[in-house]
């Protein structure tokens, strides 16, 4: 089998646990990292972005705020404080998150690293609104998977 196991945990619960994952792409600080079976062991920090989980021909997309990713012995563990499935995305929640981040960015005392993370968070959240909500409004007659596959095809870096 060319598959491995993934577990995503947030403070409330085990958010996702799957055995037959073929590929996962995570938004690490070093850039996007694609993980396949037998990848070398890694530990990395996550920045705000999209985690793409491939199971067979299906791709599930999750927005993650932060976290730690560890891969060893064909088992991927992700610990995060905040995550949601893009197909369950709440436009009001995302808009509020953008406003809060922009408000933080307006403060003079934030350091460069925090500024980088907040700018990146705003960029990713705005891309979710653009790609998921605007596209779905235009294509409202299509099933949800149609605009999510469009999101996969045009995902942000």
C-alpha positions in Angstrom: 0.0 0.0 0.0 1.2 3.5 -0.8 -0.8 5.0 2.0 -0.1 6.3 5.5 -2.0 7.5 8.6 -2.9 11.1 9.6 -4.2 12.4 12.9 -5.1 16.1 13.4 -5.8 17.1 17.0 -7.1 20.4 18.3 -7.8 21.4 21.9 -11.4 20.2 21.8 -10.9 16.7 20.3 -9.2 14.5 17.7 -10.4 16.5 14.7 -9.5 14.0 12.0 -8.1 10.5 12.0 -7.6 8.5 8.7 -5.7 5.4 7.8 -5.6 5.4 4.0 -4.1 8.8 3.1 -2.0 9.0 -0.1 -0.7 12.6 0.2 -0.8 15.6 2.5 0.4 19.1 1.8 0.9 21.3 4.8 1.7 25.1 5.0 5.0 25.0 6.9 7.1 28.0 7.7 9.6 26.7 5.2 6.9 26.7 2.5 4.4 24.1 1.5 5.6 20.5 2.3 4.1 17.6 0.4 4.2 14.3 2.3 4.0 10.9 0.8 4.4 7.4 2.3 8.0 6.8 3.5 8.8 10.6 3.7 11.9 11.3 5.8 10.9 12.0 9.5 10.2 15.8 10.0 9.0 18.1 12.7 7.9 21.6 11.5 5.8 24.6 12.6 2.7 25.5 10.6 1.8 29.0 9.4 -1.8 30.0 8.5 -2.8 28.1 5.4 -4.5 25.2 3.7 -3.8 21.6 4.6 -4.7 19.3 1.6 -5.4 15.7 2.5 -5.6 13.3 -0.5 -7.5 10.0 0.1 -7.7 8.1 -3.2 -9.1 10.6 -5.8 -10.7 12.8 -3.1 -9.0 15.9 -1.7 -10.2 17.5 1.6 -9.1 21.0 2.4 -8.7 22.4 5.9 -7.7 25.9 7.0 -5.2 25.8 9.8 -4.2 28.8 11.9 -1.0 27.4 13.4 0.5 24.2 14.8 3.2 21.6 14.8 3.4 18.8 12.2 5.4 15.6 12.8 5.9 12.7 10.4 7.6 9.5 11.3 7.0 5.8 10.8 4.4 6.6 8.1 2.3 8.4 10.6 1.5 12.2 10.3 0.5 14.1 13.4 -0.7 17.6 13.4 -1.4 19.6 16.6 -3.2 22.9 16.1 -5.2 25.4 18.1 -7.6 26.3 15.2 -8.8 24.3 12.2 -11.9 24.0 10.0 -12.9 22.1 6.9 -13.3 24.5 3.9 -16.6 22.9 3.0 -17.9 23.9 6.5 -16.4 27.4 6.2 -18.4 30.2 7.9 -18.2 33.5 6.0 -18.9 35.6 9.1 -16.3 33.8 11.1 -13.7 34.3 8.3 -14.6 38.0 7.9 -14.3 38.6 11.7 -10.9 36.8 11.7 -9.7 39.1 8.9 -10.9 42.2 10.7 -9.2 41.1 14.0 -5.9 40.4 12.1 -6.1 43.7 10.3 -6.7 45.4 13.6 -3.7 43.7 15.1 -1.6 44.8 12.1 -2.5 48.4 12.6 -0.7 48.4 16.0 2.9 49.8 15.9 4.3 47.5 18.6 4.0 44.2 16.8 7.3 42.5 15.8 8.2 41.4 12.3 7.4 37.8 12.8 3.9 38.5 14.1 3.4 41.0 11.3 4.5 38.3 8.7 2.1 35.7 10.2 -0.9 38.2 10.4 -0.3 39.4 6.8 -0.2 35.8 5.6 -3.3 34.9 7.6 -5.2 37.8 6.0 -4.1 36.8 2.6 -5.1 33.2 3.0 -8.5 34.0 4.6 -9.3 36.5 1.8 -8.4 33.8 -0.8 -10.8 31.4 0.9 -13.6 34.0 0.7 -12.7 34.7 -3.0 -12.3 31.1 -4.1 -14.9 29.3 -2.0 -17.7 31.9 -1.4 -17.6 34.0 -4.5 -17.0 31.0 -6.8 -19.9 29.1 -5.1 -22.2 32.1 -5.5 -21.4 32.1 -9.2 -21.7 28.4 -9.5 -24.5 27.9 -7.0 -26.2 25.2 -9.2 -23.1 23.0 -8.9 -22.4 20.6 -5.9 -19.9 21.8 -3.3 -17.2 19.6 -4.6 -17.1 21.6 -7.8 -15.9 24.8 -6.2 -13.6 22.9 -3.9 -11.9 21.2 -6.8 -11.6 24.7 -8.3 -10.0 25.8 -5.1 -7.5 22.9 -5.3 -6.6 23.9 -8.9 -6.0 27.5 -8.0 -4.8 27.2 -4.4 -2.7 29.9 -2.8 1.0 29.5 -2.1 
